Amino acid sequence: MVGLLILLLKILGILVLATYVIFRLNLDGMTLRLLEPVVHKLCGHDKKW
C-alpha cells in the first residue's frame, strides 16, 4: 500500500514538473495538441486505480 502511494506521488511530481517546464518554455499550441492524446491515455489508465 505504501509502495503504491509512493509511486503515485512520483507520477504526480513528474506530471507537475512536466507541466511547469511546458509553461516555462511557453511552447506553442501545436506541441500541446500533440501531447493531449498522450495525457488522455495516461489519465484513462489511471482511472483504474
Beta strands, then each sheet from edge to edge (+ up, - down):
end
